[in-house]
Amino acid sequence: MKARVTVMLKTGVLDPQGEAVRHALGSLGFAGVQGVRQGKVIELDLTETDATKAEAEVKTMCEKLLANTVIESYRVELL
C-alpha cells in the first residue's frame, strides 16, 4: 500500500520560502500571485495491507518525525 503525506506550515506561521517564490514569480511577470505557501510531499511504500492500520501508522510517523506539529499540519492520503 502507498501513502502520501502533505506537510504545510500552519496558517499564521511565517513562510520565508513561500515569500521568496512569490517574489520570484513577480519578477518573472506573474504579478497576480498574492501569496505562496510552500510545503513538502512524502510518499511512503508500506507493507501494511489494512487501510485503517496503515493510516494510523502513518499518522504516528507524522507525529514523531515527518511533521513538526507545533508549526506544521499534515494530511495523509492512502493511494
GIVENKA-V95407 format. One record per residue. N is the residue number from 0. RES is the residue in one small letter. D_CENTER is the distance of its C-alpha to the mean C-alpha in whole Angstrom. Layout:
N;RES;D_CENTER / N;RES;D_CENTER
This chain:
0;m;20 / 1;k;16 / 2;a;13 / 3;r;9 / 4;v;6 / 5;t;3 / 6;v;2 / 7;m;4 / 8;l;8 / 9;k;10 / 10;t;13 / 11;g;16 / 12;v;14 / 13;l;15 / 14;d;13 / 15;p;16 / 16;q;14 / 17;g;13 / 18;e;17 / 19;a;18 / 20;v;16 / 21;r;18 / 22;h;21 / 23;a;21 / 24;l;21 / 25;g;24 / 26;s;26 / 27;l;26 / 28;g;27 / 29;f;24 / 30;a;25 / 31;g;24 / 32;v;20 / 33;q;20 / 34;g;17 / 35;v;13 / 36;r;10 / 37;q;8 / 38;g;5 / 39;k;4 / 40;v;5 / 41;i;8 / 42;e;11 / 43;l;13 / 44;d;17 / 45;l;19 / 46;t;22 / 47;e;22 / 48;t;24 / 49;d;24 / 50;a;21 / 51;t;21 / 52;k;21 / 53;a;18 / 54;e;16 / 55;a;17 / 56;e;17 / 57;v;13 / 58;k;13 / 59;t;15 / 60;m;14 / 61;c;10 / 62;e;13 / 63;k;15 / 64;l;13 / 65;l;9 / 66;a;8 / 67;n;11 / 68;t;11 / 69;v;14 / 70;i;12 / 71;e;8 / 72;s;7 / 73;y;6 / 74;r;7 / 75;v;9 / 76;e;11 / 77;l;15 / 78;l;16
